[in-house]
Amino acid sequence: MNLIKALLNERLSNETAEFQLTELRASLTPNSDPALLEAMGVFCFHHEYVLAGEREADGLLDSCYRPIPSPIPGADRLNHVQYYEPQIEAGLVPVILSTPDTPVRAQYEENPYPRWWGDLQAIPSPNDKSKKLIAGCGTGRQAIIQALSAPESGIVALDLSRRSLQFAMREAQDRGVTNVQWVQGDILDLCDLGQRFDQIQCAGVLHHMPSPGTGLTALADVLEDGGSIKVSVYTQRSIDDLGPGREIARNYPPTPEGIRAFRQEIFRFPTTHPARDLTTRAEFYTVSECRDLVFHAQEQGFTFQKLGELADSAGLQIEWVYAVADAASLFRERFPEATGVEMEKWADLETTHPHLFGRMHQIVLGCR
Ligand SMILES: C[S@@+](CC[C@H](N)C(=O)[O-])C[C@H]1O[C@@H](n2cnc3c(N)ncnc32)[C@H](O)[C@@H]1O
């Protein structure tokens, strides 16, 4: 029972569990417990059939290897996830602002990111009537959390990828969210929307734009006076750490088959191989997130110095730097008189403690 519950709800995130589940799936037969077959089918769909191994089968067992072509009587949960939800998504239409033909858009049309499921944690803010923009909203998790937290606020959630938006719109519909306008378009075309925002959030997006500075300027152009922009971008260190994995990934096409074969090669490396570290990352365990991690069409990392230059290029000032507790206390220790937004001081700390800042730099920017 616990196994079935885990298959339906949990995310795969480690190598041992992957091997055990691969073996379990290979041991299933058409006569296995239907509840277990159904849960395995849901699990495999959620993880985009990342487990190694092919098999011809029918019915519930087949759903563990590929999505079902038609509903299976009595398998309500499986039918919902593998058949009805994709059908509903295909019929949803966002507002169209622009549809540029770029490699980054192509990637996220093929692999909406991230696929998510399960409960969301809203933080009730009933008096929040602000106008918010989620720029590069992907599959909508952040926008839906904001919408549920502040039902009186007006949210625009924009992304290049129509398929990501369709996933988001279906999740929003399921949760009764009505205060989000879903827009397909490029951040660079935001002015054409004719709207301005009190708060803008842009997580994991600017580092995928050809010119992050131009992207941030486009966000600044639609910011209300006194408003703020929260930005997260990759640290340069995280880009460097992924180098060995990316080097191996170059030998594979960024297709589901290519990504599956790449993962198996990584598993075969000795634990001392520098690319082996990938298996410790949660993103390694779904096809789309693995693609995002090491097969990306376009990305760059940021040091604090580069973040300062980014803010300057958009005519914005940095108002807040998010730092994990260790980084914050080291900063205070080394610079007791600092206000906390001096990029040259953070850059100094980053040079001596390059691993302190993890995967993302997060900052809040405001008008000068
Ligand atoms: C790594 S995902 C991040 C998604 C989401 N913000 C999150 O944190 O889960 C990057 C998203 O940015 C979108 N994106 C990239 N460049 C964009 C642009 N110029 N305009 C709008 N969206 C863009 C992609 O389509 C993709 O959905």
The ligand as an SDF file (V2000), in Angstrom:
LIG
                    3D

 27 29  0  0  0  0  0  0  0  0999 V2000
   13.7750   26.9290  -16.7600 C   0  0  0  0  0  0  0  0  0  0  0  0
   12.1620   27.3420  -17.2110 S   0  0  0  0  0  0  0  0  0  0  0  0
   11.6090   28.1520  -15.7370 C   0  0  0  0  0  0  0  0  0  0  0  0
   10.1100   28.1120  -15.5820 C   0  0  0  0  0  0  0  0  0  0  0  0
    9.5810   28.7240  -14.2930 C   0  0  0  0  0  0  0  0  0  0  0  0
    9.9120   30.1140  -14.1630 N   0  0  0  0  0  0  0  0  0  0  0  0
   10.1000   27.9540  -13.1060 C   0  0  0  0  0  0  0  0  0  0  0  0
   10.8720   28.5060  -12.3160 O   0  0  0  0  0  0  0  0  0  0  0  0
    9.7090   26.7920  -12.9450 O   0  0  0  0  0  0  0  0  0  0  0  0
   12.3880   28.6990  -18.3080 C   0  0  0  0  0  0  0  0  0  0  0  0
   11.0860   29.1600  -18.9390 C   0  0  0  0  0  0  0  0  0  0  0  0
   11.3220   30.4590  -19.4970 O   0  0  0  0  0  0  0  0  0  0  0  0
   10.6570   30.5450  -20.7290 C   0  0  0  0  0  0  0  0  0  0  0  0
   11.3420   31.5780  -21.5300 N   0  0  0  0  0  0  0  0  0  0  0  0
   12.6300   31.5850  -21.9520 C   0  0  0  0  0  0  0  0  0  0  0  0
   12.8870   32.6910  -22.6610 N   0  0  0  0  0  0  0  0  0  0  0  0
   11.7450   33.4250  -22.6690 C   0  0  0  0  0  0  0  0  0  0  0  0
   11.3740   34.6620  -23.2600 C   0  0  0  0  0  0  0  0  0  0  0  0
   12.2390   35.3680  -23.9730 N   0  0  0  0  0  0  0  0  0  0  0  0
   10.1070   35.1060  -23.0790 N   0  0  0  0  0  0  0  0  0  0  0  0
    9.2140   34.3700  -22.3660 C   0  0  0  0  0  0  0  0  0  0  0  0
    9.5090   33.1780  -21.7910 N   0  0  0  0  0  0  0  0  0  0  0  0
   10.7570   32.7060  -21.9500 C   0  0  0  0  0  0  0  0  0  0  0  0
   10.7540   29.1470  -21.3030 C   0  0  0  0  0  0  0  0  0  0  0  0
    9.7880   28.9110  -22.3010 O   0  0  0  0  0  0  0  0  0  0  0  0
   10.6020   28.2790  -20.0580 C   0  0  0  0  0  0  0  0  0  0  0  0
    9.2700   27.9110  -19.8410 O   0  0  0  0  0  0  0  0  0  0  0  0
  1  2  1  0
  2  3  1  0
  2 10  1  0
  3  4  1  0
  4  5  1  0
  5  6  1  0
  5  7  1  0
  7  8  2  0
  7  9  1  0
 10 11  1  0
 11 12  1  0
 11 26  1  0
 12 13  1  0
 13 14  1  0
 13 24  1  0
 14 15  1  0
 14 23  1  0
 15 16  2  0
 16 17  1  0
 17 18  1  0
 17 23  2  0
 18 19  1  0
 18 20  2  0
 20 21  1  0
 21 22  2  0
 22 23  1  0
 24 25  1  0
 24 26  1  0
 26 27  1  0
M  CHG  2   2   1   9  -1
M  END
$$$$
